Amino acid sequence: MKTRGASPQRRRTDLKTVVIPGHSPFSIDLPTEWHVLPPVGDLLDAGWVHNWLAPRHFADAEHTSLALELPSVARFIRGQFALDQVWFAMLEPSGRGGVRALISLVAYDSHGLTAPVAHKRLDDSAASKVDVDILTRQSVQDTLAGFPAVIVHDLIMLADDAGPALSERYVGMVFPDFAPITVQLEIQAPDLGAFDDVVAAANDVLDGVRFLQAAPSL
């Protein structure tokens, strides 16, 4: 796995800036096809979903496909533990509609967790087969946004009503040295064609994190 996806000559220019609120708010530049998802309750309302999709100008077939799929996305989000995550869906038109990837961003109290410790725990969990859905895992320590980072790329086998399906997952964690927090970006891509290189694309995003609170003076 490449240790760095961020490179000046490869950076995208079609980006939008999003501010992630919280105890340590930060801004980040995201691809335009990553759409901030509304609250779960709204995504479970079919009429609201149609109104939300309308200004995004998808083709009729894609609009219909997304309207059918987003409620299941909402149910997945509702089952996650970190309720303060900000969720995005990659809705880039693909000719067949559907959510190509689901993305979450969150900053949380690290409780003393450091990049080396996080890296070891992730490697240990893969080796012990705690998560039996993981087929392969690649993980590295690196530097993103000028701070220590841990980058993980998994190939996983998911089972749903349609049967087993291969998916990929990216988890990137940044550990700023001025506050006891971790910024985490996670991407779950059931569409293996959603990214040419999910690690490089996600690293580029995390490398652009800008914290909105100044580091405390010493």
Secondary structure, DSSP 8 states (H G I E B T S, - for coil): --S----GGG--SSEEEEEE-SSS-EEEEEETTEEE---HHHHT-HHHHHHHHGGG---HHHHHHHHHHHHHHHHHHHT-S-TT-EEEEE----SS-S--EEEEEEEEE-TT--HHHHHHHHHHHHHTTSSTTEEEEEEEEEEETTEEEEEEEEEEEEEETTEEEEEEEEEEEE--TTSSEEEEEEEEESSTTS-S-HHHHHHHHHTT-EESS-----
